[in-house]
């Protein structure tokens, strides 16, 4: 009797351990490669305007386990834009700490290196939303997973 109870308990523990591992494997992650699709303007809470990217404009972000690199191509600008650094996320926020980038980015880094956004993340898309000093939504970049 004791042996069968022991075997039953071991079996239940084994099943529970496997189910927790399964939950972790299905957690949505920002790791991957993303391409900008559009921009939103907000009235503080709701989207009031959608701005599609212009023809030829491309912006791609790549997130590894701890690092981010982004690049931007604008047809009318002969100089590309890029930045590299680290990032961290929570369920509702994205913080990018840019370490270096192109000439324009390096000038901007003199005043600001940490970029904090509200994060809306699904398996295939994410939005990084800029908030004003009162916590109201102002603007977002909206991305689609490409890898």
C-alpha positions in Angstrom: 0.0 0.0 0.0 2.8 2.4 1.0 4.6 1.6 -2.2 1.6 2.3 -4.4 1.0 5.7 -2.6 4.7 6.6 -3.1 4.5 5.7 -6.8 1.3 7.8 -7.2 2.8 10.8 -5.5 5.9 10.5 -7.7 3.7 10.3 -10.8 1.8 13.4 -9.7 5.0 15.4 -9.0 6.4 14.3 -12.4 3.2 15.5 -14.1 3.3 18.8 -12.3 6.9 19.5 -13.1 6.2 18.8 -16.8 3.2 21.2 -16.8 5.3 24.0 -15.3 8.0 23.5 -17.9 5.3 23.7 -20.6 4.0 27.0 -19.3 7.5 28.5 -19.4 8.1 27.3 -23.0 4.9 29.1 -24.3 5.8 32.5 -22.7 5.7 35.3 -25.2 9.1 36.9 -25.7 10.4 40.0 -27.5 13.5 38.1 -28.6 13.6 38.0 -32.4 13.6 40.3 -35.4 10.9 42.9 -35.9 10.0 45.4 -38.7 8.2 48.7 -38.1 4.7 48.8 -39.7 3.1 52.0 -38.5 2.9 54.8 -35.9 0.0 55.8 -33.7 -0.8 59.1 -32.2 -2.8 59.1 -28.9 -5.0 61.6 -27.1 -3.6 60.3 -23.8 -5.5 57.0 -23.8 -7.0 56.2 -27.2 -5.4 56.0 -30.7 -6.5 59.2 -32.6 -4.4 58.7 -35.8 -2.5 56.0 -37.6 0.5 57.0 -39.7 1.8 54.4 -42.2 5.5 54.4 -42.9 6.4 56.1 -46.1 7.5 54.2 -49.3 11.0 52.8 -48.9 11.2 53.6 -45.2 12.5 50.6 -43.3 13.2 50.2 -39.6 14.2 46.8 -38.1 14.9 45.9 -34.5 16.7 42.8 -33.3 16.4 41.6 -29.7 18.7 38.8 -28.4 18.6 37.6 -24.8 19.9 40.8 -23.4 21.0 43.0 -26.4 19.1 45.2 -28.9 20.3 46.5 -32.3 18.1 48.6 -34.6 18.6 50.1 -38.0 16.7 52.5 -40.1 16.8 53.3 -43.8 15.1 56.5 -45.2 15.3 56.8 -49.0 15.9 60.6 -48.9 18.7 60.3 -46.3 22.0 59.0 -47.6 23.1 58.3 -44.0 21.7 55.2 -42.4 20.7 55.2 -38.7 21.5 52.6 -36.1 21.8 52.0 -32.4 23.1 49.2 -30.2 22.6 48.5 -26.5 20.9 46.4 -23.9 17.2 46.1 -22.9 14.9 44.7 -20.3 11.2 44.1 -20.3 8.4 43.5 -17.8 4.9 42.4 -18.7 4.1 46.1 -19.4 7.3 47.9 -20.1 10.4 48.0 -22.3 13.5 49.8 -21.3 16.3 50.3 -23.9 19.7 51.5 -22.9 21.6 52.6 -26.0 25.3 52.4 -25.8 26.4 53.6 -29.2 25.1 54.3 -32.7 25.4 56.5 -35.8 26.6 60.1 -35.6 23.1 61.5 -35.0 22.4 58.8 -32.4 25.6 59.6 -30.5 24.6 63.3 -30.4 21.3 62.3 -28.9 23.0 60.0 -26.4 24.7 63.1 -24.9 21.3 64.0 -23.4 19.5 60.6 -23.1 20.6 57.0 -23.1 17.6 55.2 -21.4 14.4 55.0 -23.4 11.4 53.7 -21.4 8.2 52.7 -23.1 4.9 51.0 -22.3 5.0 47.6 -24.0 2.1 45.8 -25.7 3.4 42.4 -26.8 1.8 39.5 -28.6 3.5 36.5 -30.3 3.6 38.3 -33.7 3.5 42.1 -32.9 4.5 44.7 -30.4 4.0 48.4 -29.8 6.4 50.6 -27.8 4.4 53.5 -26.5 5.9 56.8 -25.4 4.3 58.3 -22.3 4.3 61.9 -21.2 5.4 62.9 -17.7 1.9 62.3 -16.4 1.8 58.7 -17.8 -0.5 59.5 -20.7 0.1 57.8 -24.0 1.4 60.2 -26.8 3.0 58.1 -29.6 3.8 54.5 -30.5 5.9 52.5 -33.0 4.2 49.3 -34.0 6.2 46.3 -35.1 5.6 42.9 -36.8 7.7 39.9 -36.1 9.7 38.9 -39.2 11.8 36.2 -37.6 
